[in-house]
Amino acid sequence: MTKEQERARARRRYEEHQKTEKPPVGDATRDKQVFGVILAVILVLAAVIIVPRFIGGDDAATPAAASTTPATPAATASTGADGLLEGQKLAAGCTKPPALQTEPKQQTEVPDKATAAGKTWIATVKTTCGDMTFELDGTKAPQTVASFLNLAKTGFWAPSPCHRVTTEGIYVLQCGDPTGTGQGDPGYAFGIENAPQDGKYPTGALAMARTQDPNSNGSQFFITFKETQLPTDGGGYTIFGKVTKGLDIVDKIAANKALPPSPTDGTPVSPISILSVSVTEKKA
């Protein structure tokens, strides 16, 4: 074999090898790979941080923390020039809600239940959709009513939105968090009183919202606009009174349902906010 033939044979072997060799990764391809890895990390972090909050964790007060979805935090949603969240519309007879509180009043001590024990109280709740009247039972739920009296007196709820409505299976309007996120509290917490053993909450019931911790009652409460069956796991939810006037207001808000992603559980399409609460003792 001549040298020329050897060189030709070597060239053919080299060309055959090149056909089976994987092409080198260029700068553009490498950048795409790096970006893909970074995007995957971001998606994983988002799933860890956002999803638990959306589906209901221990830190969101709710009348059924184990089985329902808390409202999308209103504080993080986009607000239009009219002061309403995207997709919201005022119900008939309602006015635009005030801005959310950024630093609600905080306390450290649970109010003395003796201030409410054995007495009945009448609360007048002024809202952006009209006045409601509550009758509070200090005999069956003295600690809860004592807390309600305290929060009314100190202006904790002035103002505060009703940040959640549920309209399927569970029929409640949830209020009492000045931040509108579903995670606000007065700085103290207490346990369950007067929870129905069968889990049935009649139409017009006033009850406390809490996390999965039975000792996490604070400032958030809910109103049932239809009879509602709630879980009894963990002790149920404290009934501390009833609505005696203005339940039609709750019906009106519930009729317009909630903002996406779930029209049956979330921030009300038609906003309503508490403007002030005053309480007097009911005389025999």
N, C-alpha and C positions, 0 to 999 in steps of 0.2 A: 504494500500500500504506500502510495506516494505521500509526501507531506501535504500536498494540496488536498488529497482525499481525506487524510486525517483531520485537517482543519474543517472540511465540509461536514464530516461526520460529527465532530464536536459541536459545530454550529447547530446541526439538527437536534442533538440531545438537549442543547440549551433552549432551543425554541419549544421543544416538547415540554420541558420542565416549566417554562413560563406559562404555558397554557393551563397547567394544573395549579399554579401558585395563586393564592388569594391576593387581590390587589391591596396595596397599602392604604391605611385610613388617612384620608386627607384632613386638612384643618377644618373644612366645613362639616365633614361627616363627624369628626371628633366633637365639634361644638354641639351638634345635634344630640349626640349621645349624652354629653354632659348636661344639656338642658333637659333631656328626658329624665335623667336621674333626679335632678333638682325638682322637677315638676312632680315626680312620684313621691318625693319626700314631703312636698307641700300638701299633696292630697291626703297623705297618711295623717299628717298633723291636723289637717282640717277635720278629718273624720274623728280623730281622738278628742278634739276640743269642742267642735260645734255639735256633732250628732248627739252626744249624751245630754247636752243642754236642751236640745230640741225635743228629744223624746221623753224628757222628764227625769231629772236626777234628784238626789237628796236635798239639793240646795234651792229648789224651786217649790214654793208653797202652792199647793193645789188640793182640791177636794178629792182627788183620786190619783195620788202620785204614782201608784203602781200600775195604773192601767190607762191613763189618758195623757194627752199632750198639753203642756203648758202653753200659754200664749207666746207668740213671737214677741220678743221684747220691743215695746213701742219706742223705747229710747234710742234704738239703733236703726229704726226704719226712716226712710226719707220723708221729710215734711215739706209740703208745698207752701206757696205764698199765702194761702188762706189759713195756715196753721194746722191743716189736716194731713194725716198720713196719706200716701198714695193709695187710692182706691176707696178712701173713706168719704162718706156723705152724711150730712146732718139729717137726723130724723125730724119729722114734723114736730114743731114746738120746742126744739132744742137749739141752744146757742153754742157757738164755738168754744171748745174747752180751753182753759188756761194752760200755760206752759207747765211742764213737769217740774217738780222740785228736784234740785240737784243735791241738796244737803238736808234731808229730812231731820227733824229734831230727834235726838237720840237720848235714851235714858238707860239707867243701869239696874234699877231695882223694880221688881214686880210689884204692882200696886197691892195694897192690903185688901184682901177679899172681904173683910169685915165692913168695908164702906158700902158694899152692895148687898150683902147677905140678908135674905129674908124680905127683900123689897122688890117692887116692880117699878120700872122706869120707862119713861116715854122719850124717845129720841126723835128730833126733827132733823131730817137730813136734806139740806138744800143742794140740788144738783143742777147741772146745765140743761136738764130736761124736765125740771119741775121738782116739787117737794115730795119726799116720802116720809112716812112715819113708821117707826119701829117700836114694838113693845118688848122690853128686855126683862128676862126672868132671873132676878138675883137670888131666888130660892134654889132653883135647879142648877144654876151655873154662876155662883157668886164670884169666882176668880175671873171668869171671862167678862162678866158685866163690869166688875171693878176696873178691869183693864180698858174696856170700852169707855167708861166714864172718864178715866184719866186721859185717854187719847183725844176724846172730844174736848175736854177742858183745856188741854195744852195746845190745841189746834194742829195736831199731828196730820190730820187728813185735809187740811185747808191749803191748797187743793190737792186732790189725788184722783186719778182716773180709775174707772172700772176697766181693768186691762184684759179681761178674758171672758168670753162667752162660749158655752157649749150647748149644742142644740140637737144632739142625737145620742140617745141612751142615757146621758146625764144632762140635766136641764138646769144650768146655773149661770148666774152672772157673778163674777168674782171681782171684788173691790178691795181697797184698803192699803195699797202700796203706792206711796207718793212718787216713786221713781218710775212706775209703769212697767217694770221689768219682770215682775212676779217673784223677785228675790228680796224686796225691801222688808225691813222689820223695825220695831221701835227701839231695839237695843237690849230687849229682855225677852224671855220666853217662859211658857208655863205649860202644864199638862192638860189632858183631856177631861172634860166634865160632860155628863148628860148626853152621851152618845147612844143612839138607839141600837139595841142589841140585834134587831133584825135588819139594820142598815137602810131602813126606809125613812126618807126625808120628805115630809108633806109639802104641798104647794105653799109658798110664802114663808118657808122656814129660813131663819137666820142661823148660819153655822160657821164655824171657824175653819179656814183653810190652813193646812200645815204640810210639812215635808213628811217623809217616811218615818221620821223621828216623832214618837207620840208626845214628846215634851217640847215641841217646836211651835206651839201656838204663839202668835204675836199680834200683828195688826190686820192681817188679811182675813177677810170673811167672804162668804158667798150667800146668795139669795137663790132659792129654788123657785122657778116660775112654773114648774110642773112637778108632780111627785117623782122623786128620784131614788133609785136604788144604788147605794154606794158600798164599797167593800168594808167589811168589819175587821179585816186584818189590821193589826197594830192598834186596835181600840176604837176605830171609827172617828167621827168628827163631832165636835161639841155643838149641840143646838143650844143657843142662848137667848132666843127670842123669835119673833115673827114680824112680818110686814103687815101693818094694819091699814096702810094707805099708800098708794103709788105703785102697786104691783103691775098696773097697766103700763107704767113707764118701762119696767123691765121687759114685759112682753113685747113692747114696741122695739126695743133694742135687739132682743133675741130674734125677732121676725126677719131682720135684715142680715142675720148670721155674722160670720167672721171673714176676715181678710184671707187671701191665699197664704199658704198653700192648702189649708184645710178650712172650707166654709162652715164646718160644724164644730170647730174647736180652735179658738185663737182670738186675736185682737178684734173687737167689734167693728163691723163696717160703719155703724153709726156710733160715734163716740159719746160717752157720758162721763162726766167728772163730778166728784163731790166737791162742793164749794165751802160748806161749813156744816158742823154737827153741834146741836145743842141738846142737852138732856135735863129733864126734870123728873122728880119722884112722883109716881102716880099715887094719889091719895085714895084711901079706901072709901 
